[in-house]
Amino acid sequence: MNAQEIDINDITEHMEVKSADGKHVGVVDHLDGDDQIKLTKSDKDAGGKHHFIPLEWVDHVDAHVHLSKTAADVRAEWQN
């Protein structure tokens, strides 16, 4: 599934974001524009910073936002 097939209305505040390997990545703060998810900075894994997840990384949405990248890949992007 790609970003065009994701209904952004299914992504809501406080949803958990999980990586492709099933690890906790963060918690949705809100959608930033129509192409990014802004994560809460208060989450234990956020390091006190807001992080952004491009919608193109979203694989699917159910009770959680599931990404197509592993947790290590997501965090490596945050370092850049």
Secondary structure, DSSP 8 states (H G I E B T S, - for coil): --GGGS-GGG--TT-EEE-TTS-EEEEEEEEETTTEEEE-SSSTTTTTS--EEEGGGEEEESSSEEESS-HHHHHHHHT-
